[in-house]
Amino acid sequence: MTDFLYGFVAIAIIARLVSLAISKRNEARLRAAGATEYDVATTRILTIAHVGFYVACMIESEFRAAPISTMTYAGIAIWTVSIIMLAGVIATLRDLWTVKLFISPNHEIRTSILYKICKHPNYFLNIAPELIGFGLALQAWGTLIVGLPVYAAILWRRIRAEEAAMKATFPAY
């Protein structure tokens, strides 16, 4: 990888660590307020898959030594938009946003523009484009071809669990 890509990877990791810190802070507040966590097993699998995807992309990029190209810049642009979407999701959900699946006793359904565009913006406007953008930026074709379908299957399981928890809590959901 070039120094430019190392810089991009460092920024991507820092962005995820910042989001994790926000998640941990919100998780502590939610637990203190009596929130219920759902689907712990899938959360663990998603965590492993997310870290694994990033690591696989970095390893593949290191071995491929692909040159910086238009694809690199396109990937960084997609990744950047995904992080902006994550910021929007966090701003919308505020203290309810975590990487885990919690339903709080004072949980409210959000109806912002992001949720009008997409029922699950954290997954479809942040995570999916984040992974695609990261993989494209590093030109990690093998990881994209193998890793995305695996991640999508796990994410689908998470979405189904979230839907079930929301419907059980909010009958009109």
Rosetta constraint file for C-alpha pairs under 8 A:
AtomPair CA 1 CA 5 HARMONIC 5.95 0.50
AtomPair CA 1 CA 6 HARMONIC 6.59 0.50
AtomPair CA 1 CA 61 HARMONIC 6.19 0.50
AtomPair CA 1 CA 62 HARMONIC 5.07 0.50
AtomPair CA 1 CA 65 HARMONIC 5.59 0.50
AtomPair CA 1 CA 66 HARMONIC 7.42 0.50
AtomPair CA 2 CA 6 HARMONIC 6.28 0.50
AtomPair CA 2 CA 68 HARMONIC 8.00 0.50
AtomPair CA 3 CA 7 HARMONIC 6.11 0.50
AtomPair CA 4 CA 8 HARMONIC 6.36 0.50
AtomPair CA 5 CA 9 HARMONIC 6.06 0.50
AtomPair CA 5 CA 137 HARMONIC 7.93 0.50
AtomPair CA 5 CA 138 HARMONIC 7.23 0.50
AtomPair CA 6 CA 10 HARMONIC 6.10 0.50
AtomPair CA 7 CA 11 HARMONIC 6.26 0.50
AtomPair CA 8 CA 12 HARMONIC 6.15 0.50
AtomPair CA 8 CA 76 HARMONIC 7.88 0.50
AtomPair CA 9 CA 13 HARMONIC 6.11 0.50
AtomPair CA 10 CA 14 HARMONIC 6.10 0.50
AtomPair CA 11 CA 15 HARMONIC 6.06 0.50
AtomPair CA 12 CA 16 HARMONIC 6.33 0.50
AtomPair CA 13 CA 17 HARMONIC 6.15 0.50
AtomPair CA 14 CA 18 HARMONIC 6.13 0.50
AtomPair CA 15 CA 19 HARMONIC 6.30 0.50
AtomPair CA 15 CA 83 HARMONIC 7.86 0.50
AtomPair CA 16 CA 20 HARMONIC 6.06 0.50
AtomPair CA 17 CA 21 HARMONIC 6.19 0.50
AtomPair CA 18 CA 22 HARMONIC 6.39 0.50
AtomPair CA 19 CA 23 HARMONIC 6.13 0.50
AtomPair CA 20 CA 24 HARMONIC 6.09 0.50
AtomPair CA 20 CA 98 HARMONIC 7.92 0.50
AtomPair CA 20 CA 99 HARMONIC 7.38 0.50
AtomPair CA 21 CA 25 HARMONIC 6.22 0.50
AtomPair CA 22 CA 26 HARMONIC 6.17 0.50
AtomPair CA 22 CA 98 HARMONIC 7.41 0.50
AtomPair CA 23 CA 27 HARMONIC 5.91 0.50
AtomPair CA 23 CA 97 HARMONIC 6.41 0.50
AtomPair CA 23 CA 98 HARMONIC 4.19 0.50
AtomPair CA 23 CA 99 HARMONIC 5.99 0.50
AtomPair CA 23 CA 100 HARMONIC 7.98 0.50
AtomPair CA 24 CA 28 HARMONIC 6.26 0.50
AtomPair CA 24 CA 98 HARMONIC 7.10 0.50
AtomPair CA 25 CA 29 HARMONIC 6.53 0.50
AtomPair CA 26 CA 30 HARMONIC 6.06 0.50
AtomPair CA 26 CA 95 HARMONIC 5.26 0.50
AtomPair CA 26 CA 96 HARMONIC 6.58 0.50
AtomPair CA 26 CA 97 HARMONIC 6.65 0.50
AtomPair CA 26 CA 98 HARMONIC 6.33 0.50
AtomPair CA 27 CA 31 HARMONIC 6.05 0.50
AtomPair CA 27 CA 98 HARMONIC 6.28 0.50
AtomPair CA 27 CA 100 HARMONIC 7.92 0.50
AtomPair CA 28 CA 32 HARMONIC 6.14 0.50
AtomPair CA 29 CA 33 HARMONIC 6.21 0.50
AtomPair CA 29 CA 95 HARMONIC 7.59 0.50
AtomPair CA 30 CA 34 HARMONIC 6.38 0.50
AtomPair CA 30 CA 35 HARMONIC 5.19 0.50
AtomPair CA 30 CA 95 HARMONIC 7.69 0.50
AtomPair CA 30 CA 96 HARMONIC 7.26 0.50
AtomPair CA 30 CA 102 HARMONIC 7.60 0.50
AtomPair CA 30 CA 104 HARMONIC 6.37 0.50
AtomPair CA 31 CA 35 HARMONIC 5.17 0.50
AtomPair CA 31 CA 36 HARMONIC 7.39 0.50
AtomPair CA 33 CA 104 HARMONIC 7.16 0.50
AtomPair CA 33 CA 105 HARMONIC 7.33 0.50
AtomPair CA 34 CA 104 HARMONIC 6.66 0.50
AtomPair CA 34 CA 105 HARMONIC 6.61 0.50
AtomPair CA 35 CA 102 HARMONIC 6.13 0.50
AtomPair CA 35 CA 103 HARMONIC 5.46 0.50
AtomPair CA 35 CA 104 HARMONIC 4.01 0.50
AtomPair CA 35 CA 105 HARMONIC 5.90 0.50
AtomPair CA 36 CA 102 HARMONIC 5.44 0.50
AtomPair CA 36 CA 103 HARMONIC 5.39 0.50
AtomPair CA 36 CA 104 HARMONIC 6.38 0.50
AtomPair CA 37 CA 100 HARMONIC 7.32 0.50
AtomPair CA 37 CA 101 HARMONIC 5.64 0.50
AtomPair CA 37 CA 102 HARMONIC 4.40 0.50
AtomPair CA 37 CA 103 HARMONIC 6.62 0.50
AtomPair CA 38 CA 100 HARMONIC 7.93 0.50
AtomPair CA 38 CA 101 HARMONIC 5.42 0.50
AtomPair CA 38 CA 102 HARMONIC 6.12 0.50
AtomPair CA 38 CA 103 HARMONIC 7.88 0.50
AtomPair CA 38 CA 161 HARMONIC 7.56 0.50
AtomPair CA 38 CA 162 HARMONIC 7.90 0.50
AtomPair CA 38 CA 165 HARMONIC 7.33 0.50
AtomPair CA 39 CA 43 HARMONIC 6.56 0.50
AtomPair CA 39 CA 101 HARMONIC 6.84 0.50
AtomPair CA 39 CA 158 HARMONIC 7.50 0.50
AtomPair CA 39 CA 161 HARMONIC 6.53 0.50
AtomPair CA 40 CA 44 HARMONIC 6.41 0.50
AtomPair CA 40 CA 100 HARMONIC 7.58 0.50
AtomPair CA 40 CA 101 HARMONIC 7.74 0.50
AtomPair CA 41 CA 45 HARMONIC 6.34 0.50
AtomPair CA 42 CA 46 HARMONIC 5.96 0.50
AtomPair CA 42 CA 154 HARMONIC 7.12 0.50
AtomPair CA 42 CA 157 HARMONIC 7.28 0.50
AtomPair CA 42 CA 158 HARMONIC 6.26 0.50
AtomPair CA 43 CA 47 HARMONIC 6.14 0.50
AtomPair CA 43 CA 99 HARMONIC 7.63 0.50
AtomPair CA 43 CA 100 HARMONIC 6.04 0.50
AtomPair CA 43 CA 101 HARMONIC 7.64 0.50
AtomPair CA 43 CA 158 HARMONIC 7.62 0.50
AtomPair CA 44 CA 48 HARMONIC 6.34 0.50
AtomPair CA 45 CA 49 HARMONIC 6.05 0.50
AtomPair CA 45 CA 154 HARMONIC 7.39 0.50
AtomPair CA 46 CA 50 HARMONIC 5.94 0.50
AtomPair CA 46 CA 151 HARMONIC 7.51 0.50
AtomPair CA 46 CA 154 HARMONIC 6.56 0.50
AtomPair CA 46 CA 155 HARMONIC 7.22 0.50
AtomPair CA 47 CA 51 HARMONIC 6.22 0.50
AtomPair CA 48 CA 52 HARMONIC 5.76 0.50
AtomPair CA 49 CA 53 HARMONIC 5.87 0.50
AtomPair CA 49 CA 151 HARMONIC 6.38 0.50
AtomPair CA 50 CA 54 HARMONIC 6.39 0.50
AtomPair CA 50 CA 151 HARMONIC 7.80 0.50
AtomPair CA 51 CA 55 HARMONIC 6.14 0.50
AtomPair CA 52 CA 56 HARMONIC 5.87 0.50
AtomPair CA 53 CA 57 HARMONIC 6.10 0.50
AtomPair CA 53 CA 131 HARMONIC 7.62 0.50
AtomPair CA 53 CA 143 HARMONIC 7.02 0.50
AtomPair CA 53 CA 147 HARMONIC 6.43 0.50
AtomPair CA 54 CA 58 HARMONIC 6.26 0.50
AtomPair CA 54 CA 131 HARMONIC 7.87 0.50
AtomPair CA 54 CA 134 HARMONIC 7.63 0.50
AtomPair CA 55 CA 59 HARMONIC 6.12 0.50
AtomPair CA 56 CA 60 HARMONIC 5.97 0.50
AtomPair CA 56 CA 143 HARMONIC 6.30 0.50
AtomPair CA 57 CA 61 HARMONIC 5.95 0.50
AtomPair CA 57 CA 134 HARMONIC 7.64 0.50
AtomPair CA 57 CA 135 HARMONIC 5.88 0.50
AtomPair CA 57 CA 138 HARMONIC 6.52 0.50
AtomPair CA 57 CA 139 HARMONIC 7.88 0.50
AtomPair CA 57 CA 140 HARMONIC 5.19 0.50
AtomPair CA 57 CA 143 HARMONIC 5.97 0.50
AtomPair CA 58 CA 62 HARMONIC 6.06 0.50
AtomPair CA 58 CA 138 HARMONIC 7.01 0.50
AtomPair CA 58 CA 140 HARMONIC 7.76 0.50
AtomPair CA 59 CA 63 HARMONIC 6.31 0.50
AtomPair CA 60 CA 64 HARMONIC 5.96 0.50
AtomPair CA 60 CA 140 HARMONIC 5.61 0.50
AtomPair CA 60 CA 142 HARMONIC 7.71 0.50
AtomPair CA 60 CA 143 HARMONIC 7.52 0.50
AtomPair CA 61 CA 65 HARMONIC 5.78 0.50
AtomPair CA 61 CA 66 HARMONIC 6.68 0.50
AtomPair CA 61 CA 138 HARMONIC 5.38 0.50
AtomPair CA 61 CA 139 HARMONIC 6.35 0.50
AtomPair CA 61 CA 140 HARMONIC 5.69 0.50
AtomPair CA 66 CA 138 HARMONIC 7.68 0.50
AtomPair CA 66 CA 139 HARMONIC 6.71 0.50
AtomPair CA 68 CA 72 HARMONIC 5.78 0.50
AtomPair CA 68 CA 73 HARMONIC 7.91 0.50
AtomPair CA 69 CA 73 HARMONIC 6.71 0.50
AtomPair CA 70 CA 74 HARMONIC 6.09 0.50
AtomPair CA 71 CA 75 HARMONIC 5.99 0.50
AtomPair CA 71 CA 136 HARMONIC 6.19 0.50
AtomPair CA 71 CA 137 HARMONIC 6.31 0.50
AtomPair CA 71 CA 139 HARMONIC 7.37 0.50
AtomPair CA 72 CA 76 HARMONIC 6.25 0.50
AtomPair CA 72 CA 136 HARMONIC 6.06 0.50
AtomPair CA 72 CA 137 HARMONIC 3.86 0.50
AtomPair CA 72 CA 138 HARMONIC 6.42 0.50
AtomPair CA 72 CA 139 HARMONIC 6.90 0.50
AtomPair CA 73 CA 77 HARMONIC 6.10 0.50
AtomPair CA 73 CA 137 HARMONIC 6.41 0.50
AtomPair CA 74 CA 78 HARMONIC 6.20 0.50
AtomPair CA 74 CA 133 HARMONIC 7.37 0.50
AtomPair CA 74 CA 136 HARMONIC 7.37 0.50
AtomPair CA 74 CA 137 HARMONIC 6.95 0.50
AtomPair CA 75 CA 79 HARMONIC 6.05 0.50
AtomPair CA 75 CA 132 HARMONIC 7.14 0.50
AtomPair CA 75 CA 133 HARMONIC 3.95 0.50
AtomPair CA 75 CA 134 HARMONIC 6.01 0.50
AtomPair CA 75 CA 135 HARMONIC 7.12 0.50
AtomPair CA 75 CA 136 HARMONIC 4.61 0.50
AtomPair CA 75 CA 137 HARMONIC 4.18 0.50
AtomPair CA 75 CA 138 HARMONIC 7.84 0.50
AtomPair CA 76 CA 80 HARMONIC 5.97 0.50
AtomPair CA 76 CA 133 HARMONIC 5.82 0.50
AtomPair CA 76 CA 134 HARMONIC 6.74 0.50
AtomPair CA 76 CA 136 HARMONIC 7.76 0.50
AtomPair CA 76 CA 137 HARMONIC 5.50 0.50
AtomPair CA 77 CA 81 HARMONIC 6.27 0.50
AtomPair CA 77 CA 133 HARMONIC 7.19 0.50
AtomPair CA 78 CA 82 HARMONIC 6.25 0.50
AtomPair CA 78 CA 129 HARMONIC 6.20 0.50
AtomPair CA 78 CA 130 HARMONIC 6.90 0.50
AtomPair CA 78 CA 132 HARMONIC 7.57 0.50
AtomPair CA 78 CA 133 HARMONIC 4.85 0.50
AtomPair CA 79 CA 83 HARMONIC 6.37 0.50
AtomPair CA 79 CA 129 HARMONIC 6.22 0.50
AtomPair CA 79 CA 130 HARMONIC 4.64 0.50
AtomPair CA 79 CA 131 HARMONIC 7.40 0.50
AtomPair CA 79 CA 132 HARMONIC 7.42 0.50
AtomPair CA 79 CA 133 HARMONIC 4.41 0.50
AtomPair CA 79 CA 134 HARMONIC 6.00 0.50
AtomPair CA 80 CA 84 HARMONIC 6.33 0.50
AtomPair CA 80 CA 130 HARMONIC 7.76 0.50
AtomPair CA 81 CA 85 HARMONIC 6.20 0.50
AtomPair CA 81 CA 126 HARMONIC 7.97 0.50
AtomPair CA 82 CA 86 HARMONIC 6.20 0.50
AtomPair CA 82 CA 125 HARMONIC 6.02 0.50
AtomPair CA 82 CA 126 HARMONIC 4.36 0.50
AtomPair CA 82 CA 127 HARMONIC 7.03 0.50
AtomPair CA 82 CA 129 HARMONIC 5.64 0.50
AtomPair CA 82 CA 130 HARMONIC 5.24 0.50
AtomPair CA 83 CA 87 HARMONIC 6.23 0.50
AtomPair CA 83 CA 126 HARMONIC 6.31 0.50
AtomPair CA 83 CA 130 HARMONIC 7.10 0.50
AtomPair CA 84 CA 88 HARMONIC 6.31 0.50
AtomPair CA 85 CA 89 HARMONIC 6.18 0.50
AtomPair CA 85 CA 121 HARMONIC 7.66 0.50
AtomPair CA 85 CA 122 HARMONIC 7.58 0.50
AtomPair CA 85 CA 125 HARMONIC 6.02 0.50
AtomPair CA 85 CA 126 HARMONIC 5.57 0.50
AtomPair CA 86 CA 90 HARMONIC 6.12 0.50
AtomPair CA 86 CA 122 HARMONIC 6.33 0.50
AtomPair CA 86 CA 125 HARMONIC 7.61 0.50
AtomPair CA 86 CA 126 HARMONIC 5.37 0.50
AtomPair CA 87 CA 91 HARMONIC 6.02 0.50
AtomPair CA 88 CA 92 HARMONIC 6.07 0.50
AtomPair CA 88 CA 114 HARMONIC 7.66 0.50
AtomPair CA 89 CA 93 HARMONIC 6.08 0.50
AtomPair CA 89 CA 97 HARMONIC 7.79 0.50
AtomPair CA 89 CA 114 HARMONIC 7.32 0.50
AtomPair CA 89 CA 121 HARMONIC 6.92 0.50
AtomPair CA 89 CA 122 HARMONIC 6.25 0.50
AtomPair CA 90 CA 94 HARMONIC 5.40 0.50
AtomPair CA 90 CA 97 HARMONIC 5.84 0.50
AtomPair CA 92 CA 110 HARMONIC 7.23 0.50
AtomPair CA 92 CA 112 HARMONIC 6.93 0.50
AtomPair CA 93 CA 97 HARMONIC 5.32 0.50
AtomPair CA 93 CA 110 HARMONIC 6.99 0.50
AtomPair CA 96 CA 102 HARMONIC 7.73 0.50
AtomPair CA 96 CA 104 HARMONIC 7.64 0.50
AtomPair CA 96 CA 107 HARMONIC 7.48 0.50
AtomPair CA 98 CA 102 HARMONIC 7.72 0.50
AtomPair CA 101 CA 162 HARMONIC 6.89 0.50
AtomPair CA 103 CA 107 HARMONIC 6.21 0.50
AtomPair CA 103 CA 165 HARMONIC 7.55 0.50
AtomPair CA 103 CA 166 HARMONIC 7.71 0.50
AtomPair CA 103 CA 169 HARMONIC 7.96 0.50
AtomPair CA 110 CA 115 HARMONIC 7.13 0.50
AtomPair CA 111 CA 115 HARMONIC 5.59 0.50
AtomPair CA 111 CA 116 HARMONIC 6.58 0.50
AtomPair CA 112 CA 116 HARMONIC 6.44 0.50
AtomPair CA 113 CA 117 HARMONIC 6.16 0.50
AtomPair CA 114 CA 118 HARMONIC 6.12 0.50
AtomPair CA 114 CA 119 HARMONIC 7.96 0.50
AtomPair CA 114 CA 121 HARMONIC 6.26 0.50
AtomPair CA 115 CA 119 HARMONIC 5.13 0.50
AtomPair CA 115 CA 120 HARMONIC 6.82 0.50
AtomPair CA 115 CA 121 HARMONIC 6.44 0.50
AtomPair CA 117 CA 121 HARMONIC 7.88 0.50
AtomPair CA 118 CA 124 HARMONIC 7.44 0.50
AtomPair CA 118 CA 125 HARMONIC 7.89 0.50
AtomPair CA 120 CA 124 HARMONIC 6.17 0.50
AtomPair CA 120 CA 125 HARMONIC 7.89 0.50
AtomPair CA 121 CA 125 HARMONIC 4.82 0.50
AtomPair CA 121 CA 126 HARMONIC 6.59 0.50
AtomPair CA 122 CA 126 HARMONIC 5.08 0.50
AtomPair CA 122 CA 127 HARMONIC 6.32 0.50
AtomPair CA 123 CA 127 HARMONIC 4.89 0.50
AtomPair CA 123 CA 128 HARMONIC 6.14 0.50
AtomPair CA 123 CA 155 HARMONIC 7.67 0.50
AtomPair CA 124 CA 128 HARMONIC 5.44 0.50
AtomPair CA 124 CA 129 HARMONIC 7.17 0.50
AtomPair CA 125 CA 129 HARMONIC 6.32 0.50
AtomPair CA 126 CA 130 HARMONIC 5.73 0.50
AtomPair CA 127 CA 131 HARMONIC 6.19 0.50
AtomPair CA 128 CA 132 HARMONIC 6.24 0.50
AtomPair CA 129 CA 133 HARMONIC 5.71 0.50
AtomPair CA 130 CA 134 HARMONIC 5.99 0.50
AtomPair CA 131 CA 135 HARMONIC 6.04 0.50
AtomPair CA 131 CA 148 HARMONIC 7.76 0.50
AtomPair CA 132 CA 136 HARMONIC 6.04 0.50
AtomPair CA 132 CA 144 HARMONIC 7.02 0.50
AtomPair CA 132 CA 148 HARMONIC 7.89 0.50
AtomPair CA 133 CA 137 HARMONIC 5.94 0.50
AtomPair CA 134 CA 138 HARMONIC 6.32 0.50
AtomPair CA 135 CA 139 HARMONIC 5.74 0.50
AtomPair CA 135 CA 140 HARMONIC 5.08 0.50
AtomPair CA 135 CA 141 HARMONIC 7.05 0.50
AtomPair CA 135 CA 143 HARMONIC 7.12 0.50
AtomPair CA 135 CA 144 HARMONIC 6.03 0.50
AtomPair CA 136 CA 140 HARMONIC 6.36 0.50
AtomPair CA 136 CA 141 HARMONIC 7.44 0.50
AtomPair CA 136 CA 144 HARMONIC 7.96 0.50
AtomPair CA 140 CA 144 HARMONIC 6.26 0.50
AtomPair CA 141 CA 145 HARMONIC 6.08 0.50
AtomPair CA 142 CA 146 HARMONIC 6.02 0.50
AtomPair CA 142 CA 147 HARMONIC 7.74 0.50
AtomPair CA 143 CA 147 HARMONIC 4.92 0.50
AtomPair CA 143 CA 148 HARMONIC 7.28 0.50
AtomPair CA 144 CA 148 HARMONIC 5.34 0.50
AtomPair CA 145 CA 149 HARMONIC 7.23 0.50
AtomPair CA 146 CA 150 HARMONIC 6.72 0.50
AtomPair CA 147 CA 151 HARMONIC 6.00 0.50
AtomPair CA 148 CA 152 HARMONIC 5.89 0.50
AtomPair CA 149 CA 153 HARMONIC 6.23 0.50
AtomPair CA 150 CA 154 HARMONIC 6.59 0.50
AtomPair CA 151 CA 155 HARMONIC 6.05 0.50
AtomPair CA 152 CA 156 HARMONIC 5.97 0.50
AtomPair CA 153 CA 157 HARMONIC 6.45 0.50
AtomPair CA 154 CA 158 HARMONIC 6.41 0.50
AtomPair CA 155 CA 159 HARMONIC 6.15 0.50
AtomPair CA 156 CA 160 HARMONIC 6.23 0.50
AtomPair CA 157 CA 161 HARMONIC 6.32 0.50
AtomPair CA 158 CA 162 HARMONIC 6.12 0.50
AtomPair CA 159 CA 163 HARMONIC 6.04 0.50
AtomPair CA 160 CA 164 HARMONIC 6.19 0.50
AtomPair CA 161 CA 165 HARMONIC 6.19 0.50
AtomPair CA 162 CA 166 HARMONIC 6.08 0.50
AtomPair CA 163 CA 167 HARMONIC 6.03 0.50
AtomPair CA 164 CA 168 HARMONIC 6.07 0.50
AtomPair CA 165 CA 169 HARMONIC 6.24 0.50
AtomPair CA 166 CA 170 HARMONIC 5.67 0.50
AtomPair CA 166 CA 171 HARMONIC 7.92 0.50
AtomPair CA 166 CA 173 HARMONIC 6.60 0.50
AtomPair CA 167 CA 171 HARMONIC 5.22 0.50
AtomPair CA 167 CA 172 HARMONIC 7.22 0.50
AtomPair CA 167 CA 173 HARMONIC 5.42 0.50
